[in-house]
Amino acid sequence: MSSFHLQIATPDGLIFDGQAERLLCRTIVGDVCILARHADYVTALGMGEARVTIDGNVRRAACMGGMLTVVKGEVRLVPTTFEWAEDIDAERAQRAKERAELMLKEKQTDKRDLMLAEARLKRALVRMQVKG
């Protein structure tokens, strides 16, 4: 399978810079799969699992927010948060899920806090799904 140059960078720094055969990730309108020779493309990222195929091996990650660009065969994934499955702390994700669920059950929570709790719950669930 042909490969392409992929860079994955978050606000915390460069996560990956090398050749990949495939990138599958969630955008704001659904999943997209990038292969070699993909047309130029720009989209906002959603919240979900990313799968990167490197040397025939698939690596899974939690990928949340940011942008994806393909320009002249160069692919850049610039998420707000990106965690390889092996780096996810399952216990921490479980605790975050439980805290968010408690906030959502409170009757006196204002609209802003509800939105934050929903976002925290979604992030925790993505991490738990990717970790397996």
Contacts in CASP RR format, 6 or more apart in sequence:
PFRMAT RR
TARGET T0000
AUTHOR 0000-0000-0000
METHOD contacts of the structure
MODEL  1
MSSFHLQIATPDGLIFDGQAERLLCRTIVGDVCILARHADYVTALGMGEA
RVTIDGNVRRAACMGGMLTVVKGEVRLVPTTFEWAEDIDAERAQRAKERA
ELMLKEKQTDKRDLMLAEARLKRALVRMQVKG
1 21 0 8 1.000
1 22 0 8 1.000
1 35 0 8 1.000
1 36 0 8 1.000
1 53 0 8 1.000
1 56 0 8 1.000
2 21 0 8 1.000
2 35 0 8 1.000
2 36 0 8 1.000
2 37 0 8 1.000
3 19 0 8 1.000
3 20 0 8 1.000
3 21 0 8 1.000
3 36 0 8 1.000
4 19 0 8 1.000
4 20 0 8 1.000
4 21 0 8 1.000
4 34 0 8 1.000
4 35 0 8 1.000
4 36 0 8 1.000
4 37 0 8 1.000
4 38 0 8 1.000
4 73 0 8 1.000
4 74 0 8 1.000
4 75 0 8 1.000
5 18 0 8 1.000
5 19 0 8 1.000
5 73 0 8 1.000
5 74 0 8 1.000
5 75 0 8 1.000
6 16 0 8 1.000
6 17 0 8 1.000
6 18 0 8 1.000
6 19 0 8 1.000
6 20 0 8 1.000
6 23 0 8 1.000
6 52 0 8 1.000
6 75 0 8 1.000
6 76 0 8 1.000
6 77 0 8 1.000
7 14 0 8 1.000
7 16 0 8 1.000
7 17 0 8 1.000
7 18 0 8 1.000
7 74 0 8 1.000
7 75 0 8 1.000
7 76 0 8 1.000
7 77 0 8 1.000
8 14 0 8 1.000
8 15 0 8 1.000
8 16 0 8 1.000
8 17 0 8 1.000
8 52 0 8 1.000
8 76 0 8 1.000
8 77 0 8 1.000
8 78 0 8 1.000
8 79 0 8 1.000
8 82 0 8 1.000
9 15 0 8 1.000
9 76 0 8 1.000
9 77 0 8 1.000
9 78 0 8 1.000
10 78 0 8 1.000
10 79 0 8 1.000
10 80 0 8 1.000
10 81 0 8 1.000
10 82 0 8 1.000
11 80 0 8 1.000
15 82 0 8 1.000
15 84 0 8 1.000
16 52 0 8 1.000
18 54 0 8 1.000
19 54 0 8 1.000
20 52 0 8 1.000
20 53 0 8 1.000
20 54 0 8 1.000
20 75 0 8 1.000
21 35 0 8 1.000
21 36 0 8 1.000
21 53 0 8 1.000
21 54 0 8 1.000
21 55 0 8 1.000
21 56 0 8 1.000
22 33 0 8 1.000
22 34 0 8 1.000
22 35 0 8 1.000
22 51 0 8 1.000
22 52 0 8 1.000
22 53 0 8 1.000
23 33 0 8 1.000
23 34 0 8 1.000
23 50 0 8 1.000
23 51 0 8 1.000
23 52 0 8 1.000
23 53 0 8 1.000
23 75 0 8 1.000
23 77 0 8 1.000
24 31 0 8 1.000
24 32 0 8 1.000
24 33 0 8 1.000
24 34 0 8 1.000
24 50 0 8 1.000
24 51 0 8 1.000
24 52 0 8 1.000
25 31 0 8 1.000
25 32 0 8 1.000
25 45 0 8 1.000
25 48 0 8 1.000
25 49 0 8 1.000
25 50 0 8 1.000
25 51 0 8 1.000
25 63 0 8 1.000
25 68 0 8 1.000
25 77 0 8 1.000
26 45 0 8 1.000
26 46 0 8 1.000
26 47 0 8 1.000
26 48 0 8 1.000
26 49 0 8 1.000
26 50 0 8 1.000
26 63 0 8 1.000
27 43 0 8 1.000
27 44 0 8 1.000
27 45 0 8 1.000
27 46 0 8 1.000
27 68 0 8 1.000
28 43 0 8 1.000
28 44 0 8 1.000
28 45 0 8 1.000
28 46 0 8 1.000
29 43 0 8 1.000
30 46 0 8 1.000
32 41 0 8 1.000
32 43 0 8 1.000
32 68 0 8 1.000
34 41 0 8 1.000
34 68 0 8 1.000
34 70 0 8 1.000
34 75 0 8 1.000
36 73 0 8 1.000
37 73 0 8 1.000
38 70 0 8 1.000
38 73 0 8 1.000
38 75 0 8 1.000
39 70 0 8 1.000
40 70 0 8 1.000
40 71 0 8 1.000
40 72 0 8 1.000
40 73 0 8 1.000
41 68 0 8 1.000
41 69 0 8 1.000
41 70 0 8 1.000
42 67 0 8 1.000
42 68 0 8 1.000
42 69 0 8 1.000
42 70 0 8 1.000
43 67 0 8 1.000
43 68 0 8 1.000
44 65 0 8 1.000
44 66 0 8 1.000
44 67 0 8 1.000
44 68 0 8 1.000
45 63 0 8 1.000
45 64 0 8 1.000
45 65 0 8 1.000
45 66 0 8 1.000
45 67 0 8 1.000
45 68 0 8 1.000
45 77 0 8 1.000
45 79 0 8 1.000
45 80 0 8 1.000
46 63 0 8 1.000
46 64 0 8 1.000
46 65 0 8 1.000
46 66 0 8 1.000
47 63 0 8 1.000
47 64 0 8 1.000
47 65 0 8 1.000
47 122 0 8 1.000
47 123 0 8 1.000
47 126 0 8 1.000
48 62 0 8 1.000
48 63 0 8 1.000
48 64 0 8 1.000
48 126 0 8 1.000
48 129 0 8 1.000
48 130 0 8 1.000
49 60 0 8 1.000
49 61 0 8 1.000
49 62 0 8 1.000
49 63 0 8 1.000
49 126 0 8 1.000
49 129 0 8 1.000
49 130 0 8 1.000
50 60 0 8 1.000
50 61 0 8 1.000
50 62 0 8 1.000
50 63 0 8 1.000
50 77 0 8 1.000
50 79 0 8 1.000
50 82 0 8 1.000
51 58 0 8 1.000
51 59 0 8 1.000
51 60 0 8 1.000
51 61 0 8 1.000
52 58 0 8 1.000
52 59 0 8 1.000
52 61 0 8 1.000
53 59 0 8 1.000
59 84 0 8 1.000
59 85 0 8 1.000
60 84 0 8 1.000
60 85 0 8 1.000
60 130 0 8 1.000
61 82 0 8 1.000
61 83 0 8 1.000
61 84 0 8 1.000
61 85 0 8 1.000
61 130 0 8 1.000
62 81 0 8 1.000
62 82 0 8 1.000
62 83 0 8 1.000
62 85 0 8 1.000
62 88 0 8 1.000
62 123 0 8 1.000
62 126 0 8 1.000
62 127 0 8 1.000
62 129 0 8 1.000
62 130 0 8 1.000
63 77 0 8 1.000
63 79 0 8 1.000
63 81 0 8 1.000
63 82 0 8 1.000
64 79 0 8 1.000
64 80 0 8 1.000
64 81 0 8 1.000
64 82 0 8 1.000
64 123 0 8 1.000
64 126 0 8 1.000
65 79 0 8 1.000
65 80 0 8 1.000
65 81 0 8 1.000
66 78 0 8 1.000
66 79 0 8 1.000
66 80 0 8 1.000
67 76 0 8 1.000
67 78 0 8 1.000
68 75 0 8 1.000
68 76 0 8 1.000
68 77 0 8 1.000
68 78 0 8 1.000
69 75 0 8 1.000
69 76 0 8 1.000
69 78 0 8 1.000
81 123 0 8 1.000
83 127 0 8 1.000
83 130 0 8 1.000
85 130 0 8 1.000
85 131 0 8 1.000
85 132 0 8 1.000
88 127 0 8 1.000
88 130 0 8 1.000
88 131 0 8 1.000
90 127 0 8 1.000
90 128 0 8 1.000
90 131 0 8 1.000
90 132 0 8 1.000
93 124 0 8 1.000
93 127 0 8 1.000
93 128 0 8 1.000
93 131 0 8 1.000
94 124 0 8 1.000
94 128 0 8 1.000
96 120 0 8 1.000
96 123 0 8 1.000
96 124 0 8 1.000
96 127 0 8 1.000
97 121 0 8 1.000
97 124 0 8 1.000
97 125 0 8 1.000
97 128 0 8 1.000
99 120 0 8 1.000
100 117 0 8 1.000
100 118 0 8 1.000
100 120 0 8 1.000
100 121 0 8 1.000
100 124 0 8 1.000
101 121 0 8 1.000
103 109 0 8 1.000
103 113 0 8 1.000
103 114 0 8 1.000
103 116 0 8 1.000
103 117 0 8 1.000
103 120 0 8 1.000
104 114 0 8 1.000
104 117 0 8 1.000
104 118 0 8 1.000
104 121 0 8 1.000
109 117 0 8 1.000
END
